[in-house]
């Protein structure tokens, strides 16, 4: 997973699917790659947590797919979320201050949980502290009618901004585990 933070505009981007020009992207951003501050060799931990499914089931599950809920005004994007032609998320553009980004790394907020749900082997990738990800007010939106990938969305009740807190998926073609577990962090 590639995660960028541009401290000049306090914005970040999470590439959930490997960019097509990944090698070229890495080469152009090589100077921004975090290699100090203890992130060298950083891996997103793959955890087997028997209680993660209980936490997920406490979230409201929407019957609408993510793009339809957005279209119907249930929430607004914080900035821009990139989707492919079938509605699968390819990347998330988020508010991300340098200090917040470094704190997320130090707290191991980027995690992967593996478990079975509805006879499918699922993986949950988190992008925030566990208390924020599993807040009972968050909503689980399917990305596609196949119900093979979902987003955990935290919707601010005042601004209606929907912030993505996690990706739940069984779709290895779109979200390959090896790519998502070997992050590259870029900070400018």
N, C-alpha and C positions, 0 to 999 in steps of 0.2 A: 504494500500500500504506500502510495506517495502522498505525503502531507506537506503542504507549503504554508509558510507564514511570512507575509510581507509587513514588517513592522512600520514601514512608512505610511501605510494606509490602514493598519490594524485589520487586515483581512487575511483569511486563510482559505485553502482549497484542499479537499480530500478527494483523491482519485480512487474511486472504488473499483473501477475497471482499469486495467493497465492501458496507458495511452498508446495509441498506434505507433507513434514515433518516440517510444520510451527511451531508447538509447540516446537519440538526439536531444531529448528533453533533459536527461541527466547530464549530458556533456555541457549543455548551455548553462545549467544551474550548478555545476560542480563547485564553484566558489561559495555557494550558499549552503552546501551540504554540511549538516552539523556532524562534526567528527570529534569535537571535544565535549565538554560537560557530561561525559559519561554515557552518551548515546551510541558510541561505537559498539557494534554487535548487538544493539538493542533488538529484541524480538518481542512481538506481541505474544503474550503467554496463551497457550491453548489449555483451557481449564475444563475439567469435567466436574460440574456442579449439579448435584442431584436436586437442589432447591431452585435452580434458575427457572425451570419451567413453572414452578409455583409462583414465582415473582412475575413472570410474563403473563400468566393467566389472571392476575389481578388487574392488568391493564384493560381498558376498554378496547374491544376489537371492532373496527369499523367494517361495515358491509360494503362500503365504497372503496374502489381502488384509489390510490394516492392522487393520481392526476384528476380524477373526477371530483374528489373532495376539494382539491384546490380550485378547480373550475367552478364549483358550486359555492365558493366563498367560505368554506369552513376554516381556512387559514390562508395566510399570504406567505410567500417565500421571503426569507430574510434578505437575500440578495438574489442569486440565481442558482437553481439546481438543474443540472444537465441530465437529460433523459434520452435514451435511444428511441428508435421508432416504435418499439413495443412497450414503452413505458418503464423500462428498467433504468434505475438511476446509475449514471456513469460517474458523476462527481457532485460534490457539495461545496458551494461557496458560502463561507461563514465569517462572522465577526470573530477575530482572533488576535488579541494583543499578545505581544511577545512574552510577557510575564505569565499570562494565562496558559499559553502554549507550553512553556517550560514547566509550569506547575502540573499540567496534565501528564506530561512525560514522567516527571518525578513521582507522581502518585500512581503510575501504571494504570491510567484511566483507559488506555487503548488495550482492550482485552478481547479474547475470543472464547466463548463458551460452546461446548459441543454436547448435544443431547438429542434424544428422540422425541418427536412430536407428530402425532397423526400418522404414524408408521413411516416417517421420513427422518433421515439423519439431518439435523439442523445445526447451524453455526450462528451464534449471535456475536457480532462485532460491536463493541461499545466505543463511543467517542466522548465520553464524559464520565464523571464520578458515578459510581454505582447508585448512590442515593438519587441522583438526577435521572439516570437512565430508567430506574424502576419506580419512579414517582407514580402513584396510583392515578394521577390525573392525566398521564400521558396516554396517547392513543396509538394502537397498532394498526397501520394501514397496509393492506396488500399492495404490491407494486403491479401485479399482473393477475388476471383471472385464474391463472394456474395455481395461485396460492403457494408458490415456491419461494417467494421473497417478500419481505415485509419491512416497513420502517417503523421505528418507535419515534413518535413526534410529540414534542412538548409544545403546546400552543399557549401563548401568553393570552390571558383572558381579556386584557385591555386592547392591545395592539393587534391581536389575532395573528401574530408572527409565529409560524410553525418552525421550530428548530429540530433538526434530526439528531437524535441521541443514540440511535443504534440501528444496525442492519441485521435482520434475521433472514437467513437464506439456506436453501438446500440446493441451489442452482450453482453447481461447480463450473458450468460453462461460462456463465456471466461473471461469477465471483469466485475465482479459483483460490482455494485456501493457501497454497504456497505463496502466491502474490500478496495476499492480504496479511499473512503472518510475518513477512519480511519487509518491514517498513523502511522507507527512506524519508528523512525529515530535512526539509530545506527551510532556512530562515534567512531573510534578507533585511 
